Amino acid sequence: MTTSVYHYIYNNPICSVFCNVYFSHPGKVCMSYLQHMLFSLYISKRLLVGSIHALVHAFYPDSYITSSSDLVEELSREMSAKGCK
């Protein structure tokens, strides 16, 4: 998205209220909208895979024994490293 299009969208009167209410979170965590979206999609993918591992573990307890706790620790580290410092 070019700067002029981005500027137009966020300075549009209709968007000014809507965008401030629904799109203020990325700025609060020191990320652009795109950075936040990509990181959120990455977390979503990791959680989906983790969910599948947990489902398999439920039926076959000897598989993916530490995958859920490992995932929680990894995501916690990654989320702490992103955004505002």
N, CA, C and O of each residue as an XYZ file, in Angstrom:
340
protein
N       0.858     -1.175      0.000
C       0.000      0.000      0.000
C       0.899      1.232      0.000
O       1.792      1.354      0.839
N       0.667      2.127     -0.924
C       1.487      3.325     -1.000
C       1.148      4.276      0.138
O       0.081      4.180      0.746
N       2.052      5.179      0.415
C       1.854      6.126      1.505
C       0.624      6.984      1.272
O      -0.115      7.267      2.214
N       0.389      7.406      0.027
C      -0.766      8.269     -0.245
C      -2.084      7.541     -0.005
O      -3.031      8.131      0.515
N      -2.154      6.276     -0.375
C      -3.377      5.508     -0.132
C      -3.566      5.304      1.363
O      -4.668      5.469      1.887
N      -2.490      4.945      2.042
C      -2.530      4.764      3.499
C      -2.980      6.055      4.168
O      -3.828      6.033      5.059
N      -2.409      7.187      3.736
C      -2.753      8.500      4.289
C      -4.230      8.816      4.034
O      -4.916      9.323      4.921
N      -4.720      8.522      2.837
C      -6.123      8.786      2.501
C      -7.057      7.962      3.384
O      -8.031      8.484      3.927
N      -6.758      6.694      3.519
C      -7.630      5.816      4.304
C      -7.705      6.280      5.749
O      -8.799      6.384      6.303
N      -6.576      6.560      6.364
C      -6.561      6.911      7.775
C      -6.950      8.349      8.064
O      -7.172      8.703      9.221
N      -7.037      9.186      7.035
C      -7.503     10.552      7.237
C      -8.928     10.752      6.752
O      -9.459     11.859      6.838
N      -9.547      9.714      6.250
C     -10.926      9.754      5.817
C     -11.813      9.911      7.060
O     -11.608      9.188      8.035
N     -12.794     10.832      7.062
C     -13.638     11.045      8.248
C     -14.359      9.781      8.723
O     -14.521      9.580      9.926
N     -14.786      8.943      7.805
C     -15.480      7.713      8.191
C     -14.499      6.791      8.914
O     -14.845      6.149      9.907
N     -13.301      6.740      8.411
C     -12.291      5.861      8.986
C     -11.741      6.411     10.304
O     -11.309      5.639     11.160
N     -11.752      7.717     10.473
C     -11.104      8.284     11.652
C     -11.679      7.716     12.946
O     -10.924      7.413     13.870
N     -12.977      7.568     13.028
C     -13.589      6.989     14.227
C     -13.392      5.478     14.228
O     -12.936      4.912     15.222
N     -13.727      4.831     13.136
C     -13.639      3.373     13.031
C     -12.207      2.889     13.233
O     -11.972      1.954     13.998
N     -11.254      3.516     12.558
C      -9.860      3.085     12.629
C      -9.269      3.308     14.010
O      -8.495      2.483     14.497
N      -9.627      4.411     14.639
C      -9.106      4.677     15.978
C      -9.629      3.672     17.001
O      -8.922      3.327     17.948
N     -10.838      3.209     16.821
C     -11.409      2.252     17.755
C     -10.912      0.844     17.479
O     -10.537      0.128     18.407
N     -10.903      0.439     16.219
C     -10.614     -0.952     15.878
C      -9.179     -1.228     15.434
O      -8.769     -2.388     15.387
N      -8.428     -0.218     15.118
C      -7.077     -0.435     14.628
C      -6.020      0.287     15.465
O      -4.921      0.545     14.975
N      -6.329      0.610     16.695
C      -5.356      1.312     17.537
C      -4.406      0.343     18.237
O      -3.319      0.751     18.648
N      -4.778     -0.909     18.382
C      -3.949     -1.876     19.105
C      -2.545     -2.045     18.520
O      -1.585     -2.041     19.291
N      -2.371     -2.193     17.208
C      -1.000     -2.361     16.695
C      -0.060     -1.229     17.128
O       1.096     -1.477     17.469
N      -0.546     -0.015     17.115
C       0.274      1.113     17.547
C       0.618      1.045     19.024
O       1.703      1.457     19.435
N      -0.301      0.529     19.816
C      -0.059      0.413     21.261
C       1.023     -0.613     21.579
O       1.646     -0.545     22.639
N       1.252     -1.556     20.681
C       2.308     -2.554     20.885
C       3.507     -2.275     19.962
O       4.333     -3.153     19.712
N       3.580     -1.039     19.467
C       4.713     -0.555     18.661
C       4.929     -1.369     17.385
O       6.062     -1.709     17.043
N       3.854     -1.673     16.695
C       3.930     -2.386     15.424
C       3.060     -1.660     14.411
O       2.105     -0.967     14.764
N       3.412     -1.836     13.156
C       2.530     -1.343     12.101
C       1.385     -2.355     11.956
O       1.440     -3.457     12.503
N       0.378     -1.968     11.231
C      -0.743     -2.877     10.995
C      -0.264     -4.159     10.323
O      -0.660     -5.257     10.717
N       0.592     -4.019      9.305
C       1.087     -5.179      8.569
C       1.952     -6.068      9.460
O       1.803     -7.289      9.438
N       2.848     -5.479     10.239
C       3.677     -6.272     11.155
C       2.805     -7.049     12.131
O       3.030     -8.236     12.368
N       1.817     -6.378     12.688
C       0.916     -7.011     13.650
C       0.120     -8.132     12.998
O      -0.046     -9.201     13.585
N      -0.372     -7.892     11.788
C      -1.148     -8.909     11.081
C      -0.294    -10.143     10.805
O      -0.732    -11.268     11.047
N       0.918     -9.940     10.300
C       1.789    -11.074      9.979
C       2.180    -11.851     11.232
O       2.205    -13.082     11.214
N       2.482    -11.149     12.312
C       2.841    -11.834     13.550
C       1.637    -12.591     14.118
O       1.789    -13.705     14.620
N       0.462    -12.003     14.043
C      -0.747    -12.681     14.525
C      -1.061    -13.924     13.698
O      -1.481    -14.946     14.241
N      -0.860    -13.837     12.394
C      -1.064    -15.013     11.542
C      -0.039    -16.099     11.852
O      -0.363    -17.287     11.830
N       1.186    -15.695     12.138
C       2.233    -16.643     12.519
C       1.847    -17.362     13.821
O       1.973    -18.582     13.919
N       1.380    -16.604     14.809
C       0.947    -17.208     16.069
C      -0.230    -18.141     15.830
O      -0.288    -19.229     16.403
N      -1.162    -17.725     14.993
C      -2.318    -18.555     14.673
C      -1.894    -19.889     14.085
O      -2.426    -20.935     14.456
N      -0.937    -19.852     13.167
C      -0.432    -21.089     12.558
C       0.219    -21.978     13.606
O      -0.015    -23.187     13.636
N       1.031    -21.382     14.461
C       1.706    -22.160     15.517
C       0.688    -22.793     16.464
O       0.851    -23.943     16.871
N      -0.365    -22.043     16.817
C      -1.395    -22.570     17.707
C      -2.209    -23.670     17.033
O      -2.619    -24.627     17.691
N      -2.446    -23.546     15.736
C      -3.162    -24.585     14.998
C      -2.372    -25.887     15.023
O      -2.926    -26.951     15.298
N      -1.090    -25.801     14.739
C      -0.239    -26.998     14.775
C      -0.186    -27.551     16.196
O      -0.259    -28.764     16.395
N      -0.059    -26.670     17.179
C      -0.044    -27.100     18.576
C      -1.346    -27.779     18.986
O      -1.343    -28.742     19.752
N      -2.446    -27.270     18.472
C      -3.753    -27.869     18.752
C      -3.849    -29.274     18.172
O      -4.387    -30.180     18.809
N      -3.335    -29.450     16.986
C      -3.329    -30.782     16.359
C      -2.450    -31.728     17.170
O      -2.822    -32.880     17.396
N      -1.296    -31.255     17.603
C      -0.415    -32.078     18.443
C      -1.129    -32.474     19.731
O      -1.048    -33.629     20.150
N      -1.823    -31.538     20.358
C      -2.537    -31.836     21.603
C      -3.662    -32.846     21.362
O      -3.914    -33.708     22.203
N      -4.331    -32.738     20.221
C      -5.390    -33.688     19.884
C      -4.816    -35.092     19.700
O      -5.371    -36.069     20.203
N      -3.713    -35.183     18.983
C      -3.062    -36.483     18.799
C      -2.594    -37.018     20.161
O      -2.755    -38.205     20.445
N      -2.025    -36.161     20.992
C      -1.550    -36.548     22.319
C      -2.699    -37.075     23.193
O      -2.503    -37.978     24.006
N      -3.884    -36.507     23.019
C      -5.037    -36.960     23.806
C      -5.341    -38.434     23.560
O      -5.725    -39.155     24.481
N      -5.171    -38.875     22.329
C      -5.471    -40.269     21.983
C      -4.243    -41.177     22.070
O      -4.367    -42.376     22.320
N      -3.068    -40.602     21.865
C      -1.811    -41.354     21.921
C      -0.861    -40.612     22.858
O      -0.012    -39.849     22.396
N      -0.992    -40.827     24.178
C      -0.246    -40.045     25.164
C       1.278    -40.086     25.029
O       1.958    -39.183     25.516
N       1.816    -41.100     24.390
C       3.269    -41.168     24.227
C       3.783    -40.315     23.065
O       4.989    -40.263     22.824
N       2.891    -39.655     22.356
C       3.309    -38.766     21.267
C       3.169    -37.313     21.713
O       2.269    -36.965     22.478
N       4.071    -36.481     21.222
C       4.049    -35.035     21.511
C       3.932    -34.757     23.012
O       3.113    -33.941     23.433
N       4.739    -35.426     23.802
C       4.624    -35.371     25.259
C       4.801    -33.960     25.809
O       4.043    -33.544     26.685
N       5.772    -33.227     25.320
C       6.023    -31.878     25.863
C       5.682    -30.773     24.869
O       6.036    -29.615     25.089
N       5.007    -31.112     23.790
C       4.797    -30.104     22.734
C       3.953    -28.920     23.199
O       4.229    -27.786     22.806
N       2.944    -29.149     24.016
C       2.097    -28.030     24.465
C       2.866    -27.085     25.373
O       2.826    -25.870     25.175
N       3.564    -27.621     26.364
C       4.324    -26.753     27.267
C       5.484    -26.079     26.530
O       5.806    -24.923     26.805
N       6.108    -26.796     25.597
C       7.173    -26.186     24.794
C       6.628    -25.031     23.964
O       7.265    -23.982     23.862
N       5.459    -25.221     23.375
C       4.852    -24.179     22.546
C       4.533    -22.938     23.368
O       4.792    -21.817     22.930
N       3.971    -23.134     24.554
C       3.644    -21.998     25.419
C       4.909    -21.202     25.746
O       4.898    -19.973     25.688
N       5.988    -21.889     26.086
C       7.241    -21.210     26.417
C       7.817    -20.481     25.201
O       8.268    -19.341     25.316
N       7.802    -21.137     24.039
C       8.333    -20.516     22.822
C       7.530    -19.276     22.439
O       8.103    -18.234     22.120
N       6.207    -19.389     22.472
C       5.370    -18.238     22.106
C       5.533    -17.103     23.108
O       5.528    -15.933     22.726
N       5.676    -17.434     24.373
C       5.887    -16.403     25.379
C       7.179    -15.642     25.099
O       7.200    -14.413     25.164
N       8.245    -16.356     24.792
C       9.529    -15.707     24.447
C       9.384    -14.843     23.202
O       9.847    -13.703     23.175
N       8.738    -15.388     22.169
C       8.604    -14.641     20.907
C       7.747    -13.399     21.075
O       8.052    -12.352     20.503
N       6.680    -13.504     21.851
C       5.806    -12.347     22.049
C       6.503    -11.272     22.888
O       6.288    -10.079     22.673
N       7.330    -11.691     23.836
C       8.083    -10.723     24.645
C       9.119     -9.991     23.814
O       9.435     -8.833     24.086
N       9.648    -10.664     22.804
C      10.686    -10.057     21.968
C      10.121     -9.103     20.930
O      10.865     -8.284     20.391
N       8.833     -9.179     20.633
C       8.197     -8.304     19.630
C       7.634     -7.063     20.276
O       7.420     -7.008     21.487
N       7.401     -6.069     19.446
C       6.702     -4.863     19.888
C       7.547     -3.934     20.738
O       8.759     -3.836     20.549
N       6.903     -3.251     21.674
C       7.555     -2.238     22.502
C       8.594     -2.861     23.422
O       8.394     -3.950     23.961
N       9.673     -2.175     23.587
C      10.744     -2.640     24.489
C      10.843     -1.721     25.678
O      11.680     -1.934     26.555
